[in-house]
Amino acid sequence: MNDRLALLAAAEEGLTEGEVLRLALQHAVTELDGLGGAVHLRGPMSALRLVTSAGLPPALIRRWQIVEEDSPAAPARAVRHKGHVWAPRSSTGSAAASDWPGTGMASVVLRDDTRPVGSLTVVTGTTGEPTEEQWAFLAAVTSWAKERLEQAPPPARPAAEEDGAGRLRQALRAVEVGTWEWDVKTGELRWDDAAMAVYGVDPAEFVPRVESWMKVVHPDDVPWTFAAAERAIRDRGTFEAEYRVGRPDGSYRWTEARGRVELDSAGEPSRMIGTAWESTESRSARDALSRALRHMSDGFLAADDDWHITFVNHKAEEVLGSSEEELLGQVLWTLKSLRRIAGLEGRCRNAAAGAVPTSFDLREPDGEQCHHVRLVPVPDGVTLYFTDVTDRRRDEAERAAAARAATERSARIAELTEALAKATTSQDVVEAVAQRVLPPFHATGLLVQTVEGDHTYNLGRPVGYPEAFLEDIDGRARVASDPVWEAISAGGPLFVSSPEEYAARFPEMAHHSAMTGKQSCAFLPLTVSGVSFGICVIAFDQRRHLTAEERTLLSAISGLVAQALERARLYDAEHTRSRALQRALLPRRLPELPSCTAAARYLPTERGAAVGGDWYDVIPLSAGRVALVVGDVMGHGLNEAVTMGRLRTAVHTLAGLELPPDEIMNHLNDIVGGLGEDSYATCLYALYDSTAGTCTFTRAGHPPPAIVGPDRKVHFLQDTPDPPLGAAEPPFSTVEIEVPDESLLVLFTDGLVESSERDADQGMADLARLLSHADAQDLHALCDDIINGLLPGGRTTGDDVALLVARVHALPSGQLASWPLPEAPQAAGMARRHVREQLTEWGLDELTPTTELLASELVGNVVRHGRGPVRLRLLRGTDLVCEVCDGSLTMPRVRHASETDEGGRGLQLIASLSQRWGTRYTQDGKAIWTAQQLPGDDTPVPTLEAFDVDAVPPLGEEPGAG
């Protein structure tokens, strides 16, 4: 018994409903040692329809085709009692006892999840009533049948036996549609003549009962056909079924029926009306289509309106990795193979709602296989098509990758071309190649060398090479086996794909691979107008066999680089000459003066090779005075640099004439105005007098100076500047202020405080903050702090920057002596006495005779040709200054006296006895001064040997008078 149940459990999947019922009946009859048996299923109106039998002759079971549910027969009683029934032969119902063999009938109910659906009956032999164990076996068999009936697929149409021509003729015949009406309460059934023909029933033999329809339905189609009818009645909906109908000749034809349920006044089902037609040919066409779909090369899957899978072909089983039995009935997006597709449920529902096909790619987890899935909504659900696009997607990906690579390379070339167009120096070109060429080719090394004679020299900053190797090849002489010289000589590129190839072709250079760590290289000669002037080496850390396209591209790049480097080399030469000119036009060093200590910085603009027009200067003047100058010629270029040189020379000349600051600015304005309408310059001229502790400023369109007191308080000169030189109208205004000893004067051009990122006011505020906190002991360090603070990180500037910082030193009172003199001939003698006494006090007796003579000559000249008041001053600094001031504005001038002239030799005497001399205007007149070198220096001091200065008579007296 258990073996039979195990045998049933081992039955293959996919058995039809008829096969399930027949197999169950056969094992039940055999296990009970019965004579035969039958299976009835419940139909409409609760009547039982015979669906299969075993071991019983047709004549015996003909009366059992339809069994009313209220019949005393064992099958009906089992359904009514919902269990099992034993009917001895004496109580087998309406049949006579002699009509049935055996001892009785054992019937057991067949159930679904909610109610009885039929019964299984065994005609017992001599064993009689089944034992408890046999009843349990029958219950187990019906349970197995229930489970398998739920899994059974709809029956497939038998293969058509007609030939193609017959099927065609049959298809061309008009479809005959019959109508029917069924009273679901009484069981009355009415067919019209067309329905009689569809169901193959002779109208003369037709019994108008629903049982007539139940008898013609193929036993295998009974379960689901009857279930559809009962569902329509229960749901008050539509009946739709396709099933096989038996013909009098024993054949079966496919028939399709559709109907609707009508309700009575109480809302209960009363009747069902509908149509029926033969569908054998359409079914054959669908079967042919099904076979074609099942064996098509693409995967195909169909799902109903509830998204349950109803059909899959072999390819779809392969793609989804599951068998048909595992897939049928499953909800589409719950499949394991489709679960990884993000948003699949939403795509399906949106496609169905909009009746618009959608598609997407389905990739295997390993990423190798790829299928294109197309989801197409159909009236009863959706269909999915799976097309293997692995090769196509691979080709598309390769083409896309190649296109992206080509686009990226084109973009890189465009970027390189743009960068090379902007590059001005050779280093700019090398940096552009490193940034734009190395990444797209995955290169790691860049070396550019130029040829000078038979040697090659590194250019710019190489990338990816060790310093030892770079030092080894810089300036290397030409040798026979050298890839660099081979490429230059041939004028074409040279490609080496591996260290072995490099060693085989250039054995003397084989050690280079180990030194650099490079596995492959491209040697690209730099050629312009047919002349190779250098080499560009692009290297890789991995072995690399460049494609023909890559080699062509690198060759084209080398041409662009060669053109850019040629321009850059011309620029470098011009830049070098421009910088040399600029350095020549600026002070080589600042003078060391007792009146001030100065430091300066100059930062040229980064605008190509053009030099700027900014300058600064420290000009020593007489009597402890010094001129501090900063200027800026607007624009950049050689013309501006020349203009700057002319102005600087003019300032030196005019300052040397001891002209006042405003007059110097007038002359500079005339010079700039004479250069043309487009010539302008700004200038700040500061005149510091160490004897008075004052500073006089005049400025033309220039930023004001910063003044830092000993207390480190910072303020800027508060005055109204005149317009720039070339646009100003004289006179120029001047401002004189007192400057405490050891104060700082900070003069600068606008490039220091003004830029595109910062206005001048903000820049001056930043400068003031730096000056108030900076250490001012070392002026050179202070200049660096100012530059770094206002231009951090070596930031380049769009304008020149000139910075001059001076610490002023007042002349100590002990080094200055001053005396008023009368406007009389005795003034010369008084002057000599003052000189003699003061030089004795200073320990400069060695200079006394010469200084007495100079003072006497100066005073005498003033008394004779000038007017009062007269004053004599001696200043001891780096030299000895003797100065005589008077109220006259008439300047003395040197004349060439003849042998007979009595006068005109005084200034010649002054020039011969002093190191230098000069005159200048003062607020009250003029001053004439001389300067003598102090003893102790290497330069000899002029002396008067055997000359008695006191013997010189006063002016107006004759010699010997007394």
KENU-486785 format. One record per residue (C-alpha): residue in one letter; x, z, y. Coordinates in steps of 0.1 Angstrom, whole numbers, padded with zeros to 4 digits, always signed. Each point is the difference from the previous one (the first is absolute). Layout:
BEGIN
AXZY...
***
This chain:
BEGIN
M+0000+0000+0000N+0027+0009+0024D+0019-0031-0010R-0029-0021+0010L-0002+0017+0034A+0037-0006+0004L-0004-0036-0010L-0027-0004+0027A+0021+0017+0026A+0028-0025-0008A-0022-0030+0007E+0015-0024+0026E-0012+0001+0036G-0023-0027+0013L-0026+0000-0028T-0033-0015+0011E-0032+0021-0001G-0012-0018-0031E+0033+0005-0018V-0001+0037+0009L-0035+0005-0014R+0007-0020-0032L+0032+0019-0007A-0017+0033+0005L-0029-0010-0023Q+0024-0013-0027H+0019+0033-0001A-0032+0021+0000V-0016-0019-0029T+0033+0002-0020E+0006+0037+0006L-0036+0009-0010D+0002-0023-0030G-0031-0017+0014L-0017-0033-0009G+0000-0014+0035G-0008+0009+0036A-0011-0012+0034V+0006+0008+0037H-0028-0001+0026L+0004+0002+0037R-0026+0011+0025G-0014-0028+0022P-0026-0003+0028M-0032+0018-0006S+0020+0024-0023A-0003-0023-0030L+0029-0001-0024R+0017-0034-0007L+0019-0007-0032V+0035-0010+0011T+0019+0000-0033S-0005+0008-0037A+0021+0003-0032G-0008-0004-0037L-0037-0008+0005P-0017-0033-0006P-0016-0018+0031A-0034+0001-0016L+0002+0038-0003I+0010+0006+0036R-0021-0026+0017R-0027+0025+0005W+0025+0023+0016Q+0011-0024+0028I-0021+0020+0025V-0008+0036-0006E-0023+0018+0025E+0014+0033+0012D-0031+0019-0011S+0003-0015-0035P+0003+0025-0030A+0030-0021-0012A+0033+0019-0003P+0018-0020+0028A-0028+0008+0025R-0002+0037-0010A+0037+0005+0004V-0002-0014+0036R-0031+0022+0008H+0016+0032-0015K+0035-0009+0016G+0017+0010-0032H+0001-0010-0037V-0029-0006-0024W-0003-0002-0038A-0030-0021-0012P-0005+0001-0038R-0012-0033-0016S-0036+0013-0001S+0000+0003+0039T+0018-0031+0012G-0028-0010+0022S-0023-0029-0003A+0020-0017-0027A-0011+0005-0036A+0022+0021-0021S+0007-0029-0023D+0013-0021+0029W+0031+0022+0005P+0027+0008-0024G+0018+0033-0002T-0012+0035+0006G-0006+0001+0037M+0013-0007+0035A+0025+0021+0021S-0002-0008+0037V+0022+0015+0028V-0005-0005+0037L+0023-0021+0022R+0004+0014+0035D+0016-0008+0033D+0009+0027+0026T-0037+0007+0010R-0024-0011-0027P-0005-0015-0035V+0006-0038-0001G-0006-0008-0037S+0006+0011-0035L+0021-0006-0031T-0018+0000-0034V+0014+0001-0035V-0021-0008-0031T+0012+0026-0025G+0006-0006-0037T-0001+0025-0028T+0018+0026+0021G-0032+0007+0019E+0000+0021+0032P+0034+0002+0017T+0019+0033-0001E+0009+0020+0032E+0035-0015-0002Q-0015-0035-0002W-0023+0006+0030A+0031+0012+0020F+0017-0032-0010L-0029-0021+0012A+0000+0019+0033A+0038-0007+0004V-0006-0037-0007T-0027-0002+0027S+0023+0018+0024W+0028-0025-0007A-0025-0029+0005K-0012+0015+0033E+0036+0002+0013R+0008-0035-0011L-0032-0015+0014E+0009+0013+0034Q+0034-0018-0002A-0013-0033-0016P+0004-0031+0022P-0029-0025+0004P-0002-0025-0028A+0018-0032+0004R-0017-0033-0005P+0009-0017-0034A+0021-0031+0003A-0022-0030+0008E-0003-0025-0029E-0012-0030+0020D+0025-0026+0010G+0007-0007+0037A-0025-0028+0003G-0028+0021-0015R+0007+0028+0024L+0000-0024+0029R-0034-0014-0011Q-0014+0035-0004A+0013+0010+0034L-0016-0030+0016R-0035+0009-0013A-0022+0017+0025V+0000+0038-0002E-0033+0012-0012V-0010+0034+0016G-0027+0021-0016T-0020+0028+0015W-0010+0033-0016E-0020+0030+0008W+0002+0034-0018D-0024+0029+0003V+0024+0029-0004K-0029+0024-0006T-0018-0018-0028G+0028-0021-0013E-0019-0033+0005L+0023-0030+0006R-0010-0034+0013W+0022-0031-0002D-0008-0034+0014D+0008-0032-0020A+0034-0003+0016A+0008+0036-0011M-0012-0008-0035A+0025-0029-0001V+0028+0021+0014Y-0005+0027-0026G-0007-0026-0028V-0034+0015-0009D-0029-0021-0012P-0030+0007+0024A-0023+0001-0031E+0020+0028-0015F+0007+0020+0032V-0012+0036+0000P-0004+0011+0037R+0019+0033-0006V+0035+0010+0013E+0010+0003-0036S+0000-0038-0002W+0028-0001+0025M+0018+0028-0017K+0000-0019-0033V+0018-0031+0014V+0029+0019+0017H+0032-0002-0019P+0007+0033-0016D+0034+0003+0016D-0015-0004+0034V-0029+0024-0005P+0018+0032+0013W+0010-0011+0034T-0030-0025+0005F-0025+0028-0008A+0020+0024+0022A-0002-0024+0029A-0038-0002-0003E-0004+0038-0002R+0023+0004+0030A-0020-0024+0021I-0032+0019-0009R+0016+0034+0006D+0015-0011+0033R-0030-0021+0011G+0025-0028+0006T+0010-0034-0013F+0005-0010-0036E+0028-0025-0006A+0016-0008-0034E+0015-0028-0019Y-0003+0002-0038R-0003-0021-0031V-0034-0010-0014G-0006-0009-0037R-0016-0034-0008P-0021-0009-0030D+0029-0020-0014G+0021+0032-0001S+0022-0010+0030Y+0004+0020+0032R-0001-0013+0036W+0010+0018+0031T-0029+0009+0023E+0000+0016+0034A-0030+0020+0013R-0007+0015+0033G-0030+0021+0011R-0012+0027+0024V-0021+0031-0005E-0033+0004+0018L-0016+0034+0007D-0035+0011-0002S-0019+0019+0027A+0016+0032-0012G+0035-0014+0004E+0006-0002-0037P+0013-0031-0018S-0029-0021-0012R+0013-0034-0009M+0031-0022+0001I-0001-0036+0008G+0029-0025-0001T+0015-0032-0012A+0021-0011-0030W+0021-0031-0006E+0026-0012-0025S+0036+0006+0011T+0019-0012-0029E+0018-0028+0018S+0007+0020+0031R+0013+0028-0023S+0022-0026-0017A+0014-0010+0033R+0006+0036+0009D+0017+0006-0033A+0022-0030+0006L+0008+0013+0034S+0007+0034-0014R+0024-0015-0025A+0018-0020+0027L+0002+0031+0022R+0013+0021-0029H+0029-0023-0007M+0008-0012+0036S+0036+0005+0012D-0011+0023+0029G-0015+0034-0005F-0037+0003+0005L-0022+0030+0003A-0037+0005+0008A-0018+0031+0012D-0037+0007+0006D-0017+0014+0031D+0011+0035-0011W+0036-0011-0002H+0001+0004-0038I+0021-0026-0017T-0021-0024-0021F+0025-0027-0010V+0038-0003-0003N+0020-0029-0014H+0033+0003-0019K+0022-0005+0030A-0018+0027+0019E+0005+0024-0030E+0038-0008+0002V+0002+0005+0037L-0020+0033+0000G+0018+0012-0031S-0032+0009-0019S-0022-0015-0027E-0035-0014+0006E-0015+0029-0018E+0018+0024+0024L-0010-0019+0031L-0036-0009-0005G-0023+0024+0017Q+0027+0016+0021V-0003+0002+0038L+0023-0025+0016W+0021+0022+0022T+0003+0028-0025L+0023-0021-0022K+0035+0015-0002S+0016-0034+0007L-0021-0005+0031R+0000+0036+0012R+0033-0005+0019I-0015-0027+0023A-0008+0019+0032G-0035-0004+0013L-0012-0021-0030E-0034+0015+0000G-0005-0006+0037R+0012-0036-0003C-0024-0006-0029R-0030+0015+0018N+0008-0018+0033A+0003-0033-0018A-0033+0005-0018A-0018+0012+0031G+0012-0029+0020A-0001-0026-0028V+0035-0010+0010P+0028-0005-0025T+0031+0021+0005S+0034-0001-0016F+0032+0020-0004D+0031+0003-0022L+0004+0023-0030R+0035+0009-0008E+0012+0016-0032P+0017+0035+0003D+0034-0015-0008G-0005-0025+0029E+0007-0031-0022Q-0034-0013-0008C-0024-0009+0028H-0036-0013-0003H-0022-0013+0028V-0035+0015-0003R-0029-0018+0015L-0033+0019+0001V-0031-0022+0003P-0035+0015+0005V-0027-0016-0022P-0038+0006-0002D+0003+0025-0028G+0032+0017+0009V+0036-0011+0006T+0027-0020-0018L+0037+0005+0002Y+0026-0027-0007F+0036+0010-0009T+0026-0027+0006D+0037+0005-0009V+0019-0006+0033T+0032+0017-0010D+0021-0032+0003R-0019-0011+0031R+0004+0033+0018R+0037+0002-0010D+0005-0035+0014E-0020+0010+0031A+0020+0032+0004E+0033-0020-0004R-0011-0025+0025A-0012+0027+0024A+0032+0019-0004A+0020-0032+0006A-0022-0007+0031R+0004+0035+0012A+0037-0002-0005A+0001-0033+0018T-0021+0014+0028E+0021+0031+0002R+0032-0021+0001S-0016-0023+0026A-0010+0031+0021R+0035+0014-0005I+0016-0033+0011A-0023-0001+0030E+0009+0036+0008L+0037-0008-0005T-0003-0030+0023E-0016+0021+0026A+0025+0028-0004L+0029-0025+0001A-0014-0016+0032K+0000+0034+0016A+0035+0010-0013T+0026-0001+0026T+0031+0015-0017S+0016-0006-0033Q-0011+0035-0011D-0036-0009+0009V+0002-0030-0023V+0014+0020-0029E-0027+0027+0004A-0027-0027+0001V+0013-0015-0033A+0002+0035-0016Q-0036+0008+0010R-0017-0033-0006V+0019-0016-0029L+0012+0027-0023P-0035+0016-0008P-0019-0032-0011F+0029-0010-0024H+0005+0036-0012A+0036-0003+0011T+0021+0031+0007G+0032-0013+0017L+0008-0020+0031L+0034-0011+0013V+0007-0024+0028Q+0035-0012+0007T+0014-0025+0026V+0030-0022-0005E+0030+0002+0024G+0028-0022-0012D+0007+0007-0036H-0016+0035+0001T-0035+0014-0003Y-0012+0029+0021N-0031+0022-0005L-0027-0005+0026G-0025+0026+0010R-0008+0030-0023P-0002-0011-0037V-0027+0014-0022G+0003+0014-0035Y+0038-0002-0004P+0025+0029-0003E+0025+0006+0028A+0030-0005-0022F-0011-0035-0010L-0008-0009+0036E+0034+0011+0012D+0016-0020-0028I-0017-0033+0009D+0001+0003+0038G+0026-0024+0013R+0008-0012-0035A+0022-0032-0002R-0012-0031-0017V+0008-0002-0038A-0006-0027-0025S-0026+0017-0022D-0025+0015+0025P-0038-0006+0000V-0001+0005+0037W+0025-0028+0007E-0014-0022-0027A-0034+0001+0016I+0014-0005+0035S+0022-0029-0011A-0029-0017-0019G-0024+0006+0028G-0027+0009-0025P-0014+0032-0016L+0015+0017-0030F-0021+0021-0024V+0015+0024-0026S-0026+0015-0024S+0021+0027-0019P+0033+0019+0001E+0011-0021-0030E-0005-0032+0018Y+0017+0014+0031A+0031+0010-0021A+0001-0033-0018R-0001-0021+0032F+0022+0023+0022P+0023+0020-0023E+0021+0013+0029M-0031+0015+0016A-0015+0014-0032H+0005+0036+0011H-0023-0005+0030S-0031+0004-0023A+0012+0035-0010M+0009+0009+0036T-0033-0010+0014G-0024+0006-0029K-0016-0034+0007Q-0012-0020-0030S-0008-0033+0017C+0007-0016+0033A-0010-0030+0022F+0028-0013+0022L-0015-0020+0029P+0023-0018+0024L-0009+0002+0037T+0002-0036+0013V-0007-0014+0034S+0005-0037+0009G+0018-0005-0033V+0025+0028+0005S-0001+0031-0021F+0011+0030+0021G-0010+0028-0024I-0017+0013-0031C-0032+0020-0007V+0001+0018-0033I-0033+0014-0015A+0006+0022-0030F-0022+0016-0027D+0004+0032-0020Q-0016-0018-0031R+0009-0032-0017R-0020-0026+0018H-0004-0037-0008L-0016-0014+0031T-0026-0027-0004A+0004-0034+0016E-0026+0009+0026E+0018+0032+0009R+0034-0018+0002T-0016-0026+0023L-0015+0028+0021L+0033+0019+0003S+0018-0032+0010A-0026-0006+0028I+0004+0036+0011S+0037-0004+0002G-0005-0029+0024L-0022+0022+0023V+0026+0028-0002A+0028-0024+0009Q-0018-0012+0031A-0008+0035+0011L+0036+0012-0006E+0014-0029+0019R-0022+0009+0030A+0009+0037-0005R+0037-0008+0000L-0003-0018+0033Y-0020+0029+0013D+0026+0025-0013A+0028-0019+0018E-0021-0002+0032H-0010+0037-0004T+0037+0010-0003R+0009-0020+0031S-0029+0015+0019R+0009+0035-0010A+0036-0006+0010L-0011-0012+0034Q-0023+0029+0004R+0028+0025-0009A+0023-0018+0025L-0026+0003+0027L-0005+0037-0004P+0026+0027+0008R+0026+0004-0027R+0003+0037+0008L-0013+0023+0027P+0025+0014+0025E+0010+0037-0002L-0008+0015+0034P+0002+0035+0014S-0034-0005+0016C-0019-0008-0032T+0002-0003-0037A-0019-0029-0015A-0011-0015-0033A-0021-0031-0007R-0017-0019-0027Y-0012-0036-0003L-0024-0013-0026P-0005-0038+0000T-0033-0015-0007E-0009-0013-0035R-0014-0032+0013G+0022-0025-0017A+0034-0010+0014A-0011+0004+0037V+0019+0027+0019G-0017+0021+0026G+0006+0008+0036D+0003+0037+0000W+0031+0016+0014Y+0014+0033+0011D+0031+0010+0021V+0019+0030+0014I+0019-0010+0031P+0025+0025+0016L+0000+0000+0038S+0019+0018+0027A-0001+0036+0010G-0013+0014-0033R-0030-0023-0001V-0011-0021-0030A-0027-0027-0005L-0022+0000-0031V-0018-0033-0006V-0025-0012-0026G-0017-0034+0002D-0021-0024-0020V-0002-0037+0004M-0034-0011-0012G+0000-0023-0031H+0025-0007-0028G+0025-0027-0004L+0034-0012+0012N-0013-0006+0035E-0013+0035+0003A+0034+0013-0013V+0018-0020+0026T-0023+0013+0027M+0007+0035-0012G+0038-0006+0002R-0004-0014+0035L-0020+0030+0012R+0024+0024-0016T+0029-0016+0017A-0019-0001+0033V-0008+0037-0003H+0037+0008-0006T+0010-0021+0030L-0026+0014+0023A+0006+0036-0011G+0037-0005+0005L-0008-0010+0036E-0015+0035+0004L-0033-0014+0010P-0031+0023+0001P-0023-0003-0030D-0028-0018+0019E+0024-0026+0013I+0013-0006-0035M-0035-0005-0012N-0007-0024+0028H+0030-0022-0011L-0011+0002-0036N-0035-0011+0010D+0015-0030+0018I+0020-0009-0031V-0029+0002-0024G-0023-0019+0025G+0025-0028+0001L-0002-0005-0038G-0035-0014+0001E-0036+0010+0001D+0000+0011-0037S+0030+0024+0004Y-0007+0037+0003A+0019+0031-0007T-0005+0038+0004C+0028+0023+0011L+0006+0037+0006Y+0030+0009+0022A+0009+0037+0003L+0028+0012+0023Y+0013+0035-0008D+0022+0018+0026S+0018+0029-0017T+0011+0014+0034A-0035+0005+0012G-0018+0004-0034T-0025-0027+0009C-0012-0032-0016T-0015-0030+0017F-0023-0022-0020T-0015-0034+0006R-0019-0020-0026A-0016-0034-0003G-0027-0001-0026H+0019+0023-0023P-0011+0031-0019P+0009+0032+0019P+0030+0021-0013A-0005+0033-0017I+0018+0029+0016V+0008+0030-0023G+0011+0031+0019P+0023+0027-0014D-0031+0020-0010R-0010-0030-0022K-0031-0008+0020V-0007-0037+0001H-0016-0019+0028F-0001-0037+0009L+0008-0013+0035Q-0033+0000+0020D+0002-0030+0022T-0017-0034+0004P+0022-0027-0014D+0005-0033+0018P-0010-0032-0018P+0025-0016-0024L+0029-0020+0013G-0010-0035+0007A-0035+0011+0011A+0008+0028+0025E+0001-0002+0038P+0028+0020+0017P+0006+0026+0011F+0002+0021-0032S-0008+0037+0002T+0024+0027-0010V-0005+0036-0010E+0026+0027+0003I-0003+0033-0020E+0022+0029-0007V+0013+0001-0036P+0012+0034-0013D+0034+0000-0015E+0001-0009-0038S-0034-0017+0002L-0007-0030-0021L-0010-0034+0014V-0017-0021-0027L-0004-0037+0009F-0016-0025-0024T-0018-0033-0003D-0036-0004-0009G+0007-0010-0036L+0008+0037-0008V-0034+0014+0010E-0024-0030-0002S-0010-0021-0029S-0031-0016-0016E-0007+0034-0017R+0005+0022+0031D-0005-0003+0037A+0026+0010+0025D-0016+0033+0010Q-0002+0012-0036G+0036-0011-0005M+0013+0019+0030A-0019+0031-0011D+0017-0003-0034L+0034-0004+0017A-0006+0031+0021R-0009+0020-0031L+0032-0012-0017L+0022+0008+0030S-0015+0035+0004H+0009+0010-0036A+0031-0021-0007D+0035+0014-0001A+0017-0015+0031Q+0035+0012-0006D+0011-0033-0016L-0014-0029+0020H+0007-0025-0028A-0020+0021-0024L-0027+0003+0026C-0002-0038+0003D-0004-0003-0038D-0027+0027+0000I-0019-0018+0027I+0002-0034-0018N-0009+0015-0034G-0028+0020+0016L-0017-0028+0018L+0009-0028-0025P-0001+0020-0033G+0012-0014-0033G+0021-0027+0016R-0032-0017+0011T+0007-0033+0017T-0012-0007+0035G-0014-0031+0016D+0021+0007+0032D+0035+0010+0007V+0007+0037+0006A+0026+0013+0024L+0006+0037+0004L+0024+0017+0023V+0004+0038+0001A+0023+0017+0026R+0008+0036+0006V+0010+0005+0036H+0027+0023+0012A+0001+0013+0036L+0034+0001+0016P+0012+0036+0002S+0002+0013+0035G+0037+0008-0004Q+0007-0037-0005L-0015-0011+0033A+0012+0007+0035S-0015-0013+0032W+0009+0003+0037P-0016-0013+0032L+0025-0017+0024P-0002-0005+0037E-0005-0035+0013A+0035+0002+0017P+0036-0011-0007Q+0009+0034-0012A-0024-0005-0030A+0028-0017-0020G+0023+0030+0002M-0028+0023-0009A-0008-0021-0030R+0036+0000-0012R+0001+0038+0003H-0032+0004-0019V+0013-0023-0027R+0033+0018-0003E-0016+0034-0003Q-0026-0011-0025L+0024-0018-0023T+0023+0029+0001E-0029+0022-0011W-0009-0025-0028G+0037-0002-0011L+0002-0037+0009D+0029+0002+0024E+0014-0032-0016L-0029-0020+0015T+0002+0017+0034P+0022-0026+0019T-0020-0030-0012T-0034+0017+0005E+0011+0012+0035L+0008-0036+0009L-0032-0013-0014A-0021+0026+0017S+0018-0006+0033E-0005-0037-0002L-0037+0003-0009V-0007+0025+0028G+0020-0020+0025N-0020-0031-0009V-0033+0019+0004V+0011+0015+0033R+0011-0033+0013H-0028-0023-0012G-0029+0023-0010R-0020+0028+0014G-0009+0036-0009P-0008+0022-0016V+0032-0002-0021R+0005+0019-0033L+0028+0001-0025R-0006+0008-0037L+0024+0005-0029L-0013-0002-0036R+0020+0010-0030G-0013-0015-0032T+0016-0025-0024D+0018-0012+0031L+0004+0012+0036V-0024-0014+0025C+0006+0001+0037E-0031-0010+0020V-0007-0003+0037C-0035-0005+0013D-0012-0009+0035G-0031-0012+0017S+0009-0036+0004L-0015-0027-0021T+0030-0024+0006M+0019-0005-0032P+0038-0005+0001R+0014-0031-0016V+0035-0009-0010R+0017-0026+0022H+0032-0020-0004A+0021+0011+0030S+0028-0023+0013E+0035+0012+0007T-0007+0005+0036D-0033+0019-0003E+0002+0037+0009G-0031+0009-0021G-0020-0011-0031R+0023+0015-0026G-0018+0034-0005L-0023-0011-0029Q+0029-0018-0017L+0019+0032+0001I-0030+0019-0014A-0004-0026-0028S+0037+0003-0009L+0001+0038-0001S-0033+0007-0018Q-0011-0009-0035R-0032-0015+0015W-0020+0003+0032G-0033-0010+0014T-0028+0005+0025R-0037+0008-0003Y-0029+0006+0023T-0014+0035+0003Q-0032+0013+0015D+0018+0007+0034G+0026-0028+0000K+0027-0010-0024A+0028+0015-0021I+0035-0013-0008W+0016+0014-0031T+0032-0002-0020A+0008+0011-0035Q+0033+0011-0014Q+0010+0007-0035L+0008+0037-0007P+0035+0009-0011G+0006+0002-0037D-0014-0034-0010D+0022-0027-0012T-0006-0022+0030P+0025+0007+0028V-0013+0015+0032P+0010-0019+0032T+0023+0023+0021L+0016-0001+0035E+0037+0007-0003A+0018+0012+0032F-0031-0006+0020D-0010+0028+0024V-0037-0003+0006D+0000+0027+0027A+0024-0022+0020V-0029-0025+0004P-0013+0006+0035P-0036+0005+0007L-0020-0031+0007G+0005-0012+0036E+0035+0017+0004E+0033-0018+0001P+0026+0010-0025G+0022+0028+0013A-0025+0012+0025G-0006+0034+0000
***
